[in-house]
Amino acid sequence: MKLQKLTGNDSSCAGKHCPTVYSTDRGSLVVQGYTVSDADLDVPAGEGIVEVPLSLIKELMRSGRLG
């Protein structure tokens, strides 16, 4: 899988690993975020959920890099 970074240049994260959104060569998105372990959800085997700041989604929408 090839990834292209779409977001994650938040200056408050300088030098740290921060939530990021990537596009793939498969026509999908990969989201890097904070692992959620305290949500009341039934997550199927092989799947996981992550939390990302709303500002990351807003950055993605403003960037015009989707589609």
GISUL-V634366 format. One record per pair of residues at least 24 apart in sequence whose C-alpha atoms are under 10 Angstrom apart, sorted by the first residue. I is the first residue (numbers start at 0). GAP is how many residues later the second one is. D is the distance in Angstrom with one decimal. If there is no record, write none. Layout:
# GISUL-V634366
I;GAP;D / I;GAP;D
This chain:
# GISUL-V634366
0;24;6.4 / 0;25;7.4 / 1;24;8.2 / 2;25;9.7 / 2;26;8.7 / 2;27;8.1 / 3;25;9.4 / 3;26;9.5 / 4;24;9.9 / 4;25;9.4 / 4;60;9.9 / 5;24;9.9 / 5;50;10.0 / 5;53;9.1 / 5;54;6.9 / 5;57;8.2 / 5;58;9.6 / 5;59;6.8 / 5;60;8.6 / 6;24;9.8 / 6;49;7.0 / 6;50;8.6 / 6;51;9.9 / 6;52;6.9 / 6;53;6.1 / 6;54;9.9 / 6;56;8.3 / 6;58;9.2 / 7;24;9.4 / 7;47;10.0 / 7;48;7.0 / 7;49;10.0 / 7;51;8.5 / 7;52;9.0 / 8;47;9.3 / 8;50;9.4 / 9;45;9.2 / 9;46;8.4 / 9;49;9.3 / 17;34;9.0 / 17;35;9.9 / 17;38;9.9 / 18;31;9.2 / 18;32;8.3 / 18;33;5.9 / 18;34;7.7 / 18;37;7.5 / 19;32;8.2 / 19;33;9.8 / 19;36;7.4 / 19;37;9.5 / 19;40;9.5 / 20;31;9.5 / 20;35;8.1 / 20;36;8.6 / 20;38;10.0 / 20;39;7.8 / 21;38;10.0 / 22;42;9.1 / 22;43;8.4 / 22;44;9.8 / 26;40;9.5 / 28;37;9.6
